[in-house]
Amino acid sequence: MKLEIFKEMINRTVFCALSGIIESRPSHRREEVYLEKSAGKLIMAAANNMRLGFISRAVSDDFPDFNGVIVPAAVLQKIAKRKRGTTPLSISISGNEIHFHIGSVCVSSNLLPGEFIRFYRDPKELPSIFPLLFTVDRLSLLESFRIISAVIDFRWSAVNFYLSPGTLVLHTGDEELSAEDEIPCDYSGDKMTLTFNAKFFREIIEHIDTERVSIRFDDGNATVAVLPEPEQDYHFFIAQRRRN
C-alpha cells in the first residue's frame, strides 16, 4: 500500500486516542490504536475513554494478514509526519514488535499488552443499535460551534444538543454565562437532549469530509454514532456526558 493511504487512515482516526485538553492536567490513560489486516482490508481504530474513531481500507496483498494488535499512538503520529506519501509501505509483526517498512526505512515499536475495547465495524449494524437519527449540514454545525465557542472556553465545557423536529439548538454555559445557536436538521422524532464534551465532538466533525453528518443514537444508550453522509469507510462513536 502507499504511505499516503496509511497517513490518511492515521489522520482520520488517531486524534480520537488523544486527550489533548490541557497540558497541566494530562490523562493517565494509554494512547493506543488497534490495527488488524484481514480479508484484504486494513482496519484501524483509536479510542480514549470518551470517543472512538474507526476506518477500514481495502489494501493490496503486499504484506500478510495479521490478527488485531495494539500500537502506541505516538508511533503512528511519527509516521504521519513523513513527507513522501507515494512511498510504498508494508507492515510485519515479529514476537512483541511491529515493523512499518517505508521504502528503505523501518519504524519499529513494541506492541501494547491488553485488549482493545469492543467496537462496531460495519455501519450496516448501526441502525438496529442506534435506531434514532438526525442529519445536519456539517459546515453549519461547525459554524454553530464557532459561535458558541466565542463565549465559552471549550476545554472542559459540555454542549447540549436540543433536538426537535427540523431544528437543532446547540447550547453551552450556565446561568451566569451561556451561548446558543440554532440550525436546521433532518429529524422527525420526539424532543430530545444529547450532551457531549464540546471539544471532543467538534474535533470529530472537523475530521469528516462530507457535506452532511448523520448522528445515530438510542434513548437508553449513552453512546452516539457519528457518521459521514453519504456512508464512507470510516465512522466515529462518542459517549455522552452526564447532565447535572
C-alpha positions as a Markdown table, in Angstrom:
| # | Residue | x | y | z |
|---|---|---|---|---|
| 1 | Met | 0.0 | 0.0 | 0.0 |
| 2 | Lys | 1.1 | 3.6 | -0.4 |
| 3 | Leu | 2.2 | 5.6 | 2.6 |
| 4 | Glu | -0.2 | 8.3 | 1.7 |
| 5 | Ile | -3.2 | 5.9 | 2.2 |
| 6 | Phe | -1.8 | 4.9 | 5.6 |
| 7 | Lys | -1.3 | 8.5 | 6.6 |
| 8 | Glu | -4.9 | 9.3 | 5.7 |
| 9 | Met | -6.1 | 6.5 | 7.9 |
| 10 | Ile | -3.9 | 7.8 | 10.8 |
| 11 | Asn | -5.1 | 11.4 | 10.3 |
| 12 | Arg | -8.7 | 10.3 | 10.2 |
| 13 | Thr | -8.7 | 8.3 | 13.5 |
| 14 | Val | -5.7 | 8.7 | 15.8 |
| 15 | Phe | -6.8 | 12.0 | 17.2 |
| 16 | Cys | -9.6 | 10.0 | 19.0 |
| 17 | Ala | -6.9 | 8.3 | 21.2 |
| 18 | Leu | -5.6 | 11.7 | 22.4 |
| 19 | Ser | -7.0 | 13.7 | 25.3 |
| 20 | Gly | -5.3 | 17.0 | 24.4 |
| 21 | Ile | -7.4 | 19.0 | 26.8 |
| 22 | Ile | -4.9 | 20.9 | 28.9 |
| 23 | Glu | -1.3 | 20.1 | 29.4 |
| 24 | Ser | -1.3 | 20.8 | 33.1 |
| 25 | Arg | -3.8 | 18.0 | 33.6 |
| 26 | Pro | -2.6 | 15.1 | 31.5 |
| 27 | Ser | -4.5 | 12.0 | 31.0 |
| 28 | His | -3.0 | 8.8 | 32.5 |
| 29 | Arg | -4.8 | 6.6 | 30.0 |
| 30 | Arg | -2.8 | 4.9 | 27.4 |
| 31 | Glu | -3.0 | 6.5 | 24.0 |
| 32 | Glu | -3.4 | 3.4 | 21.9 |
| 33 | Val | -4.5 | 2.3 | 18.4 |
| 34 | Tyr | -5.9 | -1.0 | 17.2 |
| 35 | Leu | -4.5 | -2.5 | 13.9 |
| 36 | Glu | -5.6 | -5.6 | 12.0 |
| 37 | Lys | -5.3 | -6.9 | 8.5 |
| 38 | Ser | -7.7 | -9.5 | 7.2 |
| 39 | Ala | -9.8 | -10.3 | 4.1 |
| 40 | Gly | -7.9 | -7.7 | 2.1 |
| 41 | Lys | -8.6 | -4.8 | 4.4 |
| 42 | Leu | -6.5 | -2.9 | 6.9 |
| 43 | Ile | -8.6 | -1.9 | 10.0 |
| 44 | Met | -7.6 | 0.9 | 12.3 |
| 45 | Ala | -9.4 | 2.1 | 15.5 |
| 46 | Ala | -8.3 | 4.7 | 18.0 |
| 47 | Ala | -10.0 | 5.5 | 21.3 |
| 48 | Asn | -9.9 | 7.2 | 24.6 |
| 49 | Asn | -12.5 | 7.0 | 27.3 |
| 50 | Met | -14.9 | 9.4 | 25.5 |
| 51 | Arg | -14.7 | 8.7 | 21.8 |
| 52 | Leu | -13.6 | 6.2 | 19.1 |
| 53 | Gly | -12.6 | 6.5 | 15.5 |
| 54 | Phe | -12.7 | 3.6 | 13.0 |
| 55 | Ile | -11.6 | 3.2 | 9.4 |
| 56 | Ser | -11.4 | 0.2 | 7.2 |
| 57 | Arg | -9.5 | 0.5 | 3.9 |
| 58 | Ala | -9.0 | -2.1 | 1.1 |
| 59 | Val | -5.3 | -2.8 | 0.6 |
| 60 | Ser | -3.1 | -4.9 | -1.6 |
| 61 | Asp | -1.6 | -8.2 | -0.6 |
| 62 | Asp | 1.9 | -6.6 | -0.2 |
| 63 | Phe | 2.1 | -7.9 | 3.3 |
| 64 | Pro | 0.4 | -10.8 | 5.1 |
| 65 | Asp | -2.8 | -10.7 | 7.2 |
| 66 | Phe | -2.3 | -10.3 | 11.0 |
| 67 | Asn | -4.6 | -10.5 | 14.0 |
| 68 | Gly | -5.6 | -7.4 | 15.9 |
| 69 | Val | -2.7 | -5.8 | 17.8 |
| 70 | Ile | -2.4 | -2.6 | 19.9 |
| 71 | Val | 0.1 | 0.1 | 18.9 |
| 72 | Pro | 1.2 | 3.3 | 20.7 |
| 73 | Ala | -0.5 | 6.3 | 19.0 |
| 74 | Ala | 2.8 | 8.2 | 19.2 |
| 75 | Val | 4.4 | 5.8 | 16.7 |
| 76 | Leu | 1.6 | 6.4 | 14.1 |
| 77 | Gln | 1.8 | 10.1 | 14.6 |
| 78 | Lys | 5.5 | 9.9 | 13.8 |
| 79 | Ile | 4.8 | 8.0 | 10.6 |
| 80 | Ala | 2.1 | 10.5 | 9.6 |
| 81 | Lys | 4.7 | 13.3 | 9.6 |
| 82 | Arg | 6.7 | 11.7 | 6.9 |
| 83 | Lys | 6.6 | 13.7 | 3.7 |
| 84 | Arg | 7.0 | 11.1 | 0.9 |
| 85 | Gly | 3.4 | 9.9 | 0.6 |
| 86 | Thr | 3.9 | 7.9 | -2.6 |
| 87 | Thr | 6.5 | 5.6 | -0.9 |
| 88 | Pro | 5.3 | 2.0 | -0.5 |
| 89 | Leu | 4.5 | 0.8 | 3.0 |
| 90 | Ser | 4.2 | -2.7 | 4.4 |
| 91 | Ile | 3.7 | -4.0 | 8.0 |
| 92 | Ser | 5.2 | -7.0 | 9.7 |
| 93 | Ile | 5.0 | -8.4 | 13.2 |
| 94 | Ser | 7.6 | -10.4 | 15.0 |
| 95 | Gly | 7.1 | -11.5 | 18.6 |
| 96 | Asn | 6.1 | -8.5 | 20.6 |
| 97 | Glu | 7.1 | -5.9 | 18.0 |
| 98 | Ile | 5.5 | -4.3 | 14.9 |
| 99 | His | 7.6 | -3.0 | 12.0 |
| 100 | Phe | 6.5 | -0.4 | 9.5 |
| 101 | His | 8.6 | -0.7 | 6.3 |
| 102 | Ile | 8.6 | 2.6 | 4.5 |
| 103 | Gly | 10.8 | 2.3 | 1.4 |
| 104 | Ser | 14.3 | 1.7 | 2.8 |
| 105 | Val | 13.3 | 2.9 | 6.3 |
| 106 | Cys | 11.9 | 0.7 | 9.1 |
| 107 | Val | 10.0 | 2.2 | 12.1 |
| 108 | Ser | 9.6 | -0.3 | 14.9 |
| 109 | Ser | 7.7 | -0.4 | 18.1 |
| 110 | Asn | 6.7 | -2.7 | 20.9 |
| 111 | Leu | 3.1 | -3.8 | 21.0 |
| 112 | Leu | 1.0 | -2.8 | 23.9 |
| 113 | Pro | -0.4 | -5.6 | 26.1 |
| 114 | Gly | -4.1 | -6.0 | 27.0 |
| 115 | Glu | -7.3 | -5.9 | 25.0 |
| 116 | Phe | -8.8 | -3.1 | 22.9 |
| 117 | Ile | -12.4 | -2.0 | 23.7 |
| 118 | Arg | -15.2 | -3.6 | 21.7 |
| 119 | Phe | -16.4 | -1.6 | 18.7 |
| 120 | Tyr | -18.8 | -1.9 | 15.8 |
| 121 | Arg | -17.1 | -2.3 | 12.4 |
| 122 | Asp | -20.0 | -2.5 | 9.9 |
| 123 | Pro | -22.1 | 0.7 | 9.6 |
| 124 | Lys | -25.0 | -1.6 | 8.5 |
| 125 | Glu | -25.2 | -2.8 | 12.1 |
| 126 | Leu | -25.8 | 0.6 | 13.5 |
| 127 | Pro | -29.5 | 1.2 | 12.7 |
| 128 | Ser | -30.5 | -1.7 | 14.9 |
| 129 | Ile | -28.3 | -0.5 | 17.8 |
| 130 | Phe | -28.9 | 3.2 | 17.4 |
| 131 | Pro | -32.4 | 3.5 | 15.8 |
| 132 | Leu | -32.9 | 7.2 | 16.2 |
| 133 | Leu | -31.3 | 9.5 | 13.6 |
| 134 | Phe | -30.8 | 13.1 | 12.6 |
| 135 | Thr | -28.7 | 14.6 | 9.9 |
| 136 | Val | -27.3 | 18.1 | 9.6 |
| 137 | Asp | -25.1 | 20.2 | 7.3 |
| 138 | Arg | -21.5 | 19.8 | 8.5 |
| 139 | Leu | -20.4 | 23.3 | 7.9 |
| 140 | Ser | -23.5 | 24.7 | 9.6 |
| 141 | Leu | -22.7 | 22.6 | 12.6 |
| 142 | Leu | -19.1 | 23.8 | 12.7 |
| 143 | Glu | -20.3 | 27.4 | 12.4 |
| 144 | Ser | -22.6 | 26.8 | 15.5 |
| 145 | Phe | -19.6 | 25.5 | 17.4 |
| 146 | Arg | -17.6 | 28.6 | 16.4 |
| 147 | Ile | -20.4 | 30.9 | 17.5 |
| 148 | Ile | -20.8 | 29.4 | 21.0 |
| 149 | Ser | -17.0 | 28.9 | 21.5 |
| 150 | Ala | -16.6 | 32.7 | 21.2 |
| 151 | Val | -18.3 | 32.9 | 24.6 |
| 152 | Ile | -17.3 | 29.6 | 26.4 |
| 153 | Asp | -14.0 | 28.0 | 27.0 |
| 154 | Phe | -14.3 | 24.6 | 25.3 |
| 155 | Arg | -11.6 | 22.7 | 27.0 |
| 156 | Trp | -13.9 | 21.4 | 29.7 |
| 157 | Ser | -17.3 | 22.6 | 28.7 |
| 158 | Ala | -20.3 | 20.4 | 27.8 |
| 159 | Val | -22.5 | 21.2 | 24.8 |
| 160 | Asn | -26.2 | 20.4 | 24.8 |
| 161 | Phe | -27.9 | 19.4 | 21.6 |
| 162 | Tyr | -31.6 | 20.3 | 21.9 |
| 163 | Leu | -33.4 | 18.3 | 19.2 |
| 164 | Ser | -36.9 | 18.9 | 18.0 |
| 165 | Pro | -38.5 | 18.2 | 14.6 |
| 166 | Gly | -36.5 | 20.1 | 11.9 |
| 167 | Thr | -34.4 | 22.0 | 14.4 |
| 168 | Leu | -31.1 | 21.6 | 16.4 |
| 169 | Val | -30.1 | 24.1 | 19.1 |
| 170 | Leu | -26.6 | 24.0 | 20.4 |
| 171 | His | -26.3 | 25.4 | 24.0 |
| 172 | Thr | -23.4 | 25.7 | 26.4 |
| 173 | Gly | -22.8 | 27.5 | 29.6 |
| 174 | Asp | -24.6 | 28.1 | 32.9 |
| 175 | Glu | -27.0 | 30.7 | 34.5 |
| 176 | Glu | -24.2 | 33.3 | 34.6 |
| 177 | Leu | -22.8 | 32.9 | 31.1 |
| 178 | Ser | -24.2 | 30.9 | 28.2 |
| 179 | Ala | -24.4 | 30.8 | 24.4 |
| 180 | Glu | -26.6 | 29.0 | 21.9 |
| 181 | Asp | -27.2 | 28.8 | 18.2 |
| 182 | Glu | -30.0 | 27.2 | 16.2 |
| 183 | Ile | -29.6 | 25.4 | 12.8 |
| 184 | Pro | -32.0 | 23.3 | 10.7 |
| 185 | Cys | -31.7 | 19.5 | 10.7 |
| 186 | Asp | -33.5 | 16.5 | 9.3 |
| 187 | Tyr | -35.2 | 15.0 | 12.3 |
| 188 | Ser | -38.8 | 13.9 | 12.9 |
| 189 | Gly | -38.8 | 12.3 | 16.3 |
| 190 | Asp | -39.7 | 13.5 | 19.9 |
| 191 | Lys | -37.8 | 16.3 | 21.6 |
| 192 | Met | -34.5 | 15.0 | 22.9 |
| 193 | Thr | -31.4 | 16.4 | 24.7 |
| 194 | Leu | -27.9 | 15.0 | 24.0 |
| 195 | Thr | -24.9 | 16.2 | 25.9 |
| 196 | Phe | -21.3 | 15.9 | 24.9 |
| 197 | Asn | -17.8 | 17.1 | 25.6 |
| 198 | Ala | -17.8 | 20.1 | 23.3 |
| 199 | Lys | -14.1 | 19.9 | 22.2 |
| 200 | Phe | -14.3 | 16.1 | 21.5 |
| 201 | Phe | -17.4 | 16.4 | 19.4 |
| 202 | Arg | -16.2 | 19.3 | 17.4 |
| 203 | Glu | -13.0 | 17.5 | 16.6 |
| 204 | Ile | -14.9 | 14.6 | 15.2 |
| 205 | Ile | -16.9 | 16.9 | 12.9 |
| 206 | Glu | -13.7 | 18.5 | 11.8 |
| 207 | His | -12.4 | 15.1 | 10.7 |
| 208 | Ile | -15.4 | 14.3 | 8.5 |
| 209 | Asp | -15.2 | 15.5 | 4.9 |
| 210 | Thr | -18.7 | 15.0 | 3.6 |
| 211 | Glu | -21.3 | 17.8 | 3.2 |
| 212 | Arg | -23.7 | 16.3 | 5.8 |
| 213 | Val | -23.3 | 14.3 | 9.0 |
| 214 | Ser | -25.5 | 11.7 | 10.5 |
| 215 | Ile | -25.9 | 11.2 | 14.2 |
| 216 | Arg | -27.4 | 7.9 | 15.4 |
| 217 | Phe | -28.5 | 7.4 | 19.0 |
| 218 | Asp | -30.8 | 5.5 | 21.2 |
| 219 | Asp | -32.7 | 7.0 | 24.1 |
| 220 | Gly | -31.3 | 4.3 | 26.5 |
| 221 | Asn | -27.7 | 4.3 | 25.2 |
| 222 | Ala | -25.1 | 6.8 | 26.4 |
| 223 | Thr | -23.0 | 6.3 | 23.3 |
| 224 | Val | -23.8 | 8.0 | 20.0 |
| 225 | Ala | -22.6 | 7.1 | 16.5 |
| 226 | Val | -21.4 | 9.9 | 14.2 |
| 227 | Leu | -21.1 | 9.1 | 10.5 |
| 228 | Pro | -20.4 | 10.9 | 7.3 |
| 229 | Glu | -23.4 | 11.2 | 4.9 |
| 230 | Pro | -23.2 | 9.5 | 2.5 |
| 231 | Glu | -21.6 | 6.5 | 4.0 |
| 232 | Gln | -17.8 | 6.3 | 3.8 |
| 233 | Asp | -15.2 | 3.8 | 5.1 |
| 234 | Tyr | -14.9 | 5.5 | 8.5 |
| 235 | His | -17.2 | 6.4 | 11.4 |
| 236 | Phe | -17.0 | 7.6 | 15.0 |
| 237 | Phe | -18.5 | 7.0 | 18.4 |
| 238 | Ile | -18.7 | 9.4 | 21.3 |
| 239 | Ala | -20.0 | 9.0 | 24.8 |
| 240 | Gln | -22.5 | 11.5 | 26.2 |
| 241 | Arg | -21.6 | 13.5 | 29.2 |
| 242 | Arg | -23.8 | 13.2 | 32.3 |
| 243 | Arg | -26.1 | 16.1 | 32.7 |
| 244 | Asn | -26.3 | 17.9 | 36.0 |
